[in-house]
């Protein structure tokens, strides 16, 4: 009976891209009324957005950084509205070094404003998810990725959470953008995070082979670990076993399932939490669900390692295998398996 088998986490989960947000989110300060944040809004900095696209700065090399700018200057110039500032965090509970995200009132005017600033450099609005595929060449640091990823998730929340799900009335930003409040029934709405499980499945009799799949929208040659949303009423482990069985016909040995790492993912559909596992299959005969996947097959560790070392996130290697780039948790799972 697999339901009685335990799931043991690894001792030290490896760090994933978009994780490691280092600022204090100031929840305790906000619970006390947020007066310190009010004062910090004049001295803080802002990561400007056009929708979910963040303003980034290029320094003449391949490096890309979020273009943080003093909030006071942006408000005075009419580039952002003070009431539209969304708190990301600060260095400590005194609110020193506060950082906010905000929508540009007019993105074209915002770019023109920065062109007039001698210290602004070359700036543009970019969806950070378009950078993750070229993270090695774009030089995005871990701190910048965590900041920009968190900001994108909050911007998505404010852009697409406009009406109360209880009464249908309009919502307004509250507590410096950390929640939205119903103007009628006063219901509070918080940013949503959807859990997604992703798993590296190894062969039942050969630990040097793993199961990878391809969706129809992937780039040529691209395959990845199997993944899917956790549904209501199931554990993450149950969701992992269900998704693998549905997509591939492969049954996972629940006793072999090990948690590896998690990753906050600012996706095109909002904010997701990727939860990574590794587990062993009980059978090796693949039955592909064509509604979900284009192909699923077993790959050798040598092929995976070669692709990781030579063409990670890029063109397929000579065997035709292309894997997700280093910002994706699938890359982390595969690299850990191959000791790359």
C-alpha positions in Angstrom: 0.0 0.0 0.0 1.8 3.1 -1.2 -0.3 5.5 0.8 1.6 4.5 4.0 5.1 5.2 2.5 7.0 8.2 3.7 8.5 11.1 1.7 11.8 12.4 2.9 13.2 15.8 1.9 16.9 16.3 1.0 19.0 17.9 3.7 19.9 21.2 1.9 17.7 22.2 -1.0 19.7 23.8 -3.8 19.0 27.5 -4.6 16.7 28.1 -7.6 16.5 31.2 -9.9 14.0 33.9 -8.8 14.5 32.8 -5.1 16.6 34.5 -2.4 14.6 37.7 -2.1 16.7 39.5 0.4 14.5 42.5 1.4 12.3 42.6 4.5 8.7 42.5 3.3 7.7 44.6 6.3 4.5 42.7 7.2 4.9 43.6 10.9 5.3 47.2 10.0 2.2 47.1 7.8 0.2 45.5 10.6 1.0 48.4 12.8 -0.4 50.9 10.4 2.5 51.4 7.9 3.4 54.9 9.1 7.1 54.1 8.5 6.3 53.0 5.0 4.5 56.3 4.4 7.7 58.2 5.3 9.9 55.9 3.3 7.9 56.4 0.1 9.6 59.8 -0.3 13.1 58.4 0.0 12.6 55.0 -1.5 13.2 53.8 -5.1 10.8 52.5 -7.7 11.0 49.7 -10.3 8.8 51.1 -13.0 6.5 48.9 -15.1 4.5 48.9 -18.3 2.0 46.2 -17.6 4.2 43.3 -16.5 7.2 44.6 -18.3 9.8 46.0 -15.9 12.1 48.9 -16.7 15.7 47.6 -17.1 19.0 49.2 -17.7 21.7 48.0 -20.0 25.3 49.2 -19.3 26.8 48.8 -22.7 27.7 45.1 -22.1 25.5 42.1 -21.8 24.5 42.9 -18.2 20.9 43.8 -17.5 19.7 45.3 -14.2 16.3 46.6 -12.9 16.3 50.4 -13.4 15.5 51.6 -9.9 14.8 55.3 -9.6 14.0 57.7 -6.7 10.2 57.6 -6.0 10.1 61.3 -5.2 11.4 62.3 -8.6 9.0 60.0 -10.4 6.0 61.2 -8.5 6.9 64.9 -9.0 7.4 64.3 -12.7 4.0 62.6 -13.0 5.6 59.4 -14.1 3.9 57.4 -11.3 1.1 58.1 -8.9 2.0 57.9 -5.2 -1.1 55.9 -4.4 0.0 53.4 -7.1 3.2 52.5 -5.3 3.4 48.8 -4.4 5.8 47.9 -1.6 8.4 45.2 -2.4 10.4 45.6 0.8 13.2 47.4 2.6 16.6 46.7 4.2 15.1 46.4 7.7 12.1 47.3 9.8 13.1 51.0 9.8 12.1 51.0 6.1 15.6 52.1 5.1 16.3 51.5 1.4 12.6 50.9 0.7 11.9 49.6 -2.9 8.5 49.8 -4.6 7.0 48.8 -7.9 4.6 50.9 -9.9 2.8 51.3 -13.2 4.0 54.1 -15.4 1.1 56.6 -16.1 2.4 56.8 -19.7 5.2 54.4 -20.7 6.3 56.6 -23.6 6.6 59.6 -21.4 8.5 57.5 -18.9 11.1 56.5 -21.4 11.4 60.1 -22.6 11.9 61.1 -18.9 14.8 58.6 -18.5 16.4 59.7 -21.8 16.7 63.2 -20.3 18.5 61.9 -17.2 22.3 61.8 -17.6 22.7 58.9 -15.2 19.9 56.7 -16.5 21.9 54.9 -19.2 20.0 52.8 -21.8 16.6 51.7 -20.5 13.7 49.8 -21.9 10.6 47.9 -20.7 11.2 44.2 -20.8 9.2 41.1 -19.6 11.8 39.4 -17.4 10.5 36.0 -18.5 12.0 36.8 -21.9 15.4 37.2 -20.2 15.4 33.8 -18.4 16.1 32.0 -21.7 19.3 34.0 -22.1 20.2 34.5 -18.5 23.8 33.4 -19.0 24.4 36.2 -21.6 22.2 38.8 -20.0 24.1 38.7 -16.7 21.1 38.9 -14.5 22.2 38.5 -10.8 20.3 36.3 -8.3 19.3 39.4 -6.3 18.0 41.3 -9.3 16.1 38.2 -10.6 14.4 37.7 -7.2 13.4 41.4 -7.0 12.2 41.6 -10.6 10.3 38.3 -10.3 8.5 39.3 -7.1 7.6 42.7 -8.7 6.2 41.0 -11.8 4.0 38.8 -9.7 2.6 41.7 -7.8 2.0 43.8 -10.9 0.1 40.8 -12.4 -2.0 40.6 -9.3 -3.0 44.3 -9.5 -3.6 44.2 -13.2 -5.9 41.2 -13.2 -7.6 41.3 -9.8 -10.0 44.1 -10.4 -13.3 42.9 -8.9 -14.4 41.1 -5.7 -15.1 37.4 -6.1 -17.7 37.6 -3.3 -19.9 40.5 -4.4 -18.5 41.7 -7.8 -17.7 45.3 -6.6 -14.5 47.0 -7.6 -11.3 46.4 -5.7 -8.7 49.0 -4.6 -5.1 48.7 -3.6 -4.5 48.6 0.2 -1.6 48.3 2.6 0.8 49.7 0.0 -0.2 47.2 -2.6 0.2 44.0 -0.5 -3.5 43.3 -0.8 -6.7 44.6 -2.5 -9.8 45.7 -0.7 -13.4 45.4 -1.8 -15.1 48.9 -1.9 -18.4 47.3 -1.0 -18.2 44.3 1.3 -14.6 45.0 2.5 -13.4 41.6 1.6 -9.6 41.4 1.5 -7.9 39.8 -1.6 -4.2 38.7 -1.5 -1.8 37.7 -4.2 -2.4 34.2 -5.4 0.3 31.5 -5.8 -0.5 28.3 -7.7 1.5 25.2 -6.8 3.0 23.2 -9.6 4.8 19.9 -9.1 7.7 19.0 -11.4 9.6 15.7 -11.2 12.7 14.0 -12.5 11.7 10.4 -13.0 14.4 7.7 -13.2 14.1 4.3 -14.9 13.0 1.4 -12.7 16.0 -0.7 -13.5 18.6 1.8 -14.8 19.4 4.8 -12.7 21.3 6.3 -15.7 18.0 6.9 -17.7 15.4 9.5 -17.0 11.9 10.4 -18.4 11.6 13.6 -20.3 8.6 15.0 -22.3 7.9 17.4 -25.1 4.9 19.7 -25.4 3.8 21.0 -28.8 4.7 24.6 -28.1 8.3 23.9 -27.1 11.2 25.1 -29.3 12.7 22.5 -31.7 14.3 19.6 -29.9 13.3 20.8 -26.4 12.3 18.4 -23.7 11.8 18.8 -20.0 10.7 17.1 -16.8 7.1 16.2 -16.4 5.0 18.8 -14.5 1.5 19.9 -13.6 -0.7 21.8 -11.2 -1.6 20.4 -7.8 -5.4 20.2 -7.5 -7.7 20.7 -4.6 -7.8 17.8 -2.1 -4.4 16.3 -3.0 -0.9 16.5 -1.5 2.1 17.6 -3.6 3.3 14.0 -3.6 -0.1 12.7 -4.8 -0.2 15.4 -7.5 3.3 14.3 -8.7 2.2 10.7 -9.0 -1.0 11.6 -10.7 0.5 14.0 -13.3 3.2 11.4 -14.3 0.6 8.6 -14.6 -1.8 10.8 -16.6 0.8 12.1 -19.1 3.0 9.1 -19.5 1.3 5.9 -18.1 4.3 5.6 -15.8 3.6 4.8 -12.1 5.9 6.4 -9.5 7.3 4.5 -6.5 6.0 6.9 -3.8 8.6 5.5 -1.3 11.4 6.7 -3.7 10.0 10.2 -4.1 12.3 12.9 -2.7 11.8 16.7 -2.5 14.7 18.5 -4.1 13.9 22.3 -4.3 11.2 24.8 -4.9 11.1 27.9 -7.1 8.8 31.0 -7.2 7.9 31.4 -10.8 6.4 34.7 -12.2 4.7 33.0 -15.1 2.5 34.3 -17.9 -0.5 33.3 -15.8 0.4 35.0 -12.5 2.5 33.6 -9.7 3.4 30.0 -9.4 5.4 27.9 -6.9 7.3 25.2 -8.7 8.0 22.2 -6.3 10.7 19.9 -7.6 10.9 16.2 -6.8 12.9 13.2 -8.0 11.5 9.6 -8.0 11.8 6.2 -9.5 9.4 4.6 -11.9 7.7 1.3 -11.3 7.3 0.5 -15.0 9.0 1.6 -18.2 6.3 1.3 -20.9 5.3 4.8 -21.9 1.8 5.7 -23.0 1.7 9.3 -24.1 -1.3 11.4 -23.4 -1.5 13.2 -26.8 -3.9 15.8 -25.4 -1.1 17.0 -23.1 2.2 16.0 -24.6 3.7 15.6 -28.1 6.2 12.9 -27.0 7.7 11.3 -23.8 10.7 9.0 -23.8 13.6 7.8 -21.8 17.0 9.6 -22.1 20.4 8.6 -21.0 22.4 10.5 -18.4 25.2 11.0 -21.0 22.9 12.7 -23.4 21.4 14.9 -20.7 24.9 15.8 -19.3 26.2 16.6 -22.8 23.3 18.9 -23.5 23.6 20.7 -20.1 27.3 21.3 -20.5 27.3 22.3 -24.2 24.0 23.8 -25.1 22.0 24.5 -21.9 19.1 26.8 -22.9 20.3 27.0 -26.5 20.4 24.9 -29.7 20.1 21.1 -29.5 23.3 19.1 -29.2 24.2 16.6 -32.0 21.8 14.1 -30.5 19.0 16.6 -31.0 18.4 17.1 -27.3 17.7 20.6 -26.0 16.9 21.3 -22.3 15.5 24.3 -20.4 17.9 27.1 -19.5 19.6 27.6 -16.2 16.8 29.8 -14.8 14.3 26.9 -14.9 14.0 24.4 -12.0 14.0 21.6 -14.6 17.6 22.5 -15.3 18.4 22.4 -11.6 16.8 18.9 -11.3 18.7 17.6 -14.3 22.0 19.2 -13.3 21.8 17.7 -9.8 21.1 14.3 -11.3 24.1 14.5 -13.6 26.4 16.2 -11.0 26.9 19.1 -13.4 
